[in-house]
Amino acid sequence: MDAPAHVLRGGNTVDQLPIDKFIGHGIVIDVRDLSPKSEITKEVIESKLKDMGISSCRDMVVLFHTGYDKYIGTSKWYEHPGLGVSGAKFLIDESVKCVGIDAPSIDHESYPAHKLLLENDIPIIENLTNLEKLLGRKFKFVALPLSIVRRFS
């Protein structure tokens, strides 16, 4: 789970984000048809939402199913499609609560989607698995961050 402090000096840590960022109606967007390292653009998201009969993902938790969770532990794991700038801006404009993916990162180096989402206090959840089980289903998403206090001696 990435919070703004992951990339922004002085950004909120996970415990400083409102708890409702991690709870909400969820949707899984199936992007398994995209080629390796391709971008999940605004146009891709809008097209997939339309195919799902969804006009808006406002205030939802949006999860991307790349299918790359099956490649964990291989070099192919890092070739997953990633969220592009236009896709990230679209999700920001939709005021989504949280974004997740079944891959090691929501995007690729230089990590523009990370920066855009986290600058707007939209947390990112990575390394999800079994998202295919949620395709086409309505569900309530709950991913509460652990309350861990680090003590230094």
C-alpha positions as CSV (number, residue, x, y, z in Angstrom):
1,M,0.0,0.0,0.0
2,D,1.5,3.3,-1.1
3,A,0.6,6.6,0.6
4,P,1.7,10.0,-0.5
5,A,4.8,9.9,1.7
6,H,6.1,7.1,-0.5
7,V,7.1,9.6,-3.2
8,L,6.4,13.1,-1.7
9,R,8.5,14.7,0.9
10,G,6.1,15.8,3.7
11,G,3.3,13.8,2.1
12,N,0.7,12.0,4.2
13,T,1.6,8.6,5.6
14,V,-1.0,5.8,5.4
15,D,-2.2,6.6,9.0
16,Q,-2.8,10.2,8.0
17,L,-5.2,9.4,5.2
18,P,-9.0,9.2,5.9
19,I,-10.0,5.6,6.5
20,D,-12.8,5.9,3.9
21,K,-10.0,6.0,1.2
22,F,-9.6,2.3,1.8
23,I,-13.3,1.3,1.9
24,G,-15.8,1.5,-0.9
25,H,-17.6,0.0,-3.8
26,G,-15.0,-1.7,-6.0
27,I,-14.7,-2.4,-9.7
28,V,-12.2,-4.5,-11.5
29,I,-11.2,-3.4,-14.9
30,D,-9.9,-6.2,-17.1
31,V,-6.8,-5.1,-19.0
32,R,-5.4,-8.6,-19.8
33,D,-5.8,-7.8,-23.5
34,L,-3.1,-5.1,-23.3
35,S,0.4,-5.8,-24.5
36,P,3.4,-6.0,-22.1
37,K,4.5,-2.6,-20.7
38,S,1.7,-0.8,-22.5
39,E,-0.1,2.1,-20.9
40,I,-3.5,2.0,-19.3
41,T,-4.8,5.3,-20.8
42,K,-7.9,7.4,-20.2
43,E,-9.3,5.9,-23.5
44,V,-8.7,2.4,-22.3
45,I,-10.4,3.0,-19.0
46,E,-13.4,4.7,-20.6
47,S,-13.8,1.9,-23.1
48,K,-13.6,-0.8,-20.5
49,L,-16.1,1.1,-18.2
50,K,-18.5,1.4,-21.2
51,D,-18.1,-2.3,-21.9
52,M,-19.1,-2.9,-18.3
53,G,-22.1,-0.7,-18.5
54,I,-20.6,1.8,-16.0
55,S,-20.7,5.5,-16.8
56,S,-18.5,6.7,-13.9
57,C,-16.2,5.3,-11.3
58,R,-16.6,8.3,-9.1
59,D,-15.9,7.6,-5.4
60,M,-15.0,3.9,-6.2
61,V,-12.0,1.8,-5.6
62,V,-10.6,0.9,-9.0
63,L,-8.6,-2.3,-9.4
64,F,-6.8,-3.3,-12.6
65,H,-6.6,-7.0,-13.6
66,T,-3.5,-7.4,-15.8
67,G,-3.2,-11.2,-15.2
68,Y,0.4,-10.7,-14.3
69,D,0.0,-12.0,-10.8
70,K,0.6,-15.4,-12.4
71,Y,4.2,-14.3,-13.2
72,I,5.3,-13.6,-9.7
73,G,8.9,-14.7,-9.3
74,T,9.7,-14.5,-13.0
75,S,11.2,-11.7,-15.2
76,K,7.9,-11.4,-17.0
77,W,6.4,-10.1,-13.7
78,Y,7.9,-6.6,-14.5
79,E,6.5,-6.4,-18.0
80,H,2.9,-5.7,-16.9
81,P,0.8,-2.9,-18.4
82,G,0.9,0.2,-16.2
83,L,-1.3,3.2,-15.6
84,G,-0.3,6.1,-17.9
85,V,-0.6,9.8,-17.3
86,S,-3.9,10.2,-19.0
87,G,-5.4,7.3,-17.1
88,A,-4.1,8.6,-13.8
89,K,-5.6,12.1,-14.5
90,F,-8.9,10.5,-15.5
91,L,-9.0,8.6,-12.2
92,I,-8.1,11.8,-10.3
93,D,-10.9,13.7,-12.1
94,E,-13.3,10.9,-11.2
95,S,-12.3,11.4,-7.5
96,V,-11.7,7.6,-7.0
97,K,-10.9,6.6,-3.5
98,C,-8.0,4.2,-4.1
99,V,-6.4,2.4,-7.1
100,G,-5.0,-1.2,-7.1
101,I,-3.3,-3.6,-9.5
102,D,-2.2,-7.2,-9.6
103,A,1.4,-6.3,-10.5
104,P,4.5,-5.1,-8.6
105,S,3.7,-1.4,-9.5
106,I,0.8,0.7,-10.8
107,D,3.2,2.1,-13.4
108,H,6.8,1.9,-14.7
109,E,9.9,4.0,-14.3
110,S,9.8,7.3,-14.0
111,Y,6.5,6.5,-12.1
112,P,4.3,9.3,-13.3
113,A,1.0,7.7,-12.2
114,H,2.5,7.2,-8.7
115,K,3.3,10.9,-8.4
116,L,0.0,12.1,-9.8
117,L,-2.2,9.8,-7.7
118,L,-0.3,10.3,-4.5
119,E,-0.1,14.1,-5.0
120,N,-3.9,13.9,-4.9
121,D,-4.0,11.6,-1.8
122,I,-5.2,8.6,-3.8
123,P,-3.5,5.6,-2.2
124,I,-2.2,2.8,-4.4
125,I,-2.4,-0.9,-3.6
126,E,-0.1,-3.2,-5.5
127,N,0.6,-7.0,-5.7
128,L,-3.0,-8.0,-5.6
129,T,-4.0,-11.4,-6.7
130,N,-7.1,-13.4,-7.8
131,L,-8.8,-10.4,-9.3
132,E,-10.4,-12.5,-12.0
133,K,-12.7,-13.8,-9.3
134,L,-14.2,-10.3,-9.0
135,L,-14.7,-9.6,-12.7
136,G,-18.2,-8.5,-13.4
137,R,-19.2,-8.6,-9.7
138,K,-20.4,-5.8,-7.4
139,F,-18.4,-5.9,-4.2
140,K,-17.4,-3.8,-1.2
141,F,-13.6,-3.3,-1.0
142,V,-12.0,-3.0,2.4
143,A,-8.2,-2.8,2.7
144,L,-7.5,-1.3,6.1
145,P,-3.9,-0.3,6.8
146,L,-2.2,-1.9,9.7
147,S,-1.6,0.4,12.7
148,I,2.1,-0.2,13.3
149,V,4.1,2.0,15.5
150,R,7.9,1.9,14.9
151,R,9.9,2.4,18.1
152,F,13.6,3.3,18.0
153,S,15.8,2.6,20.9
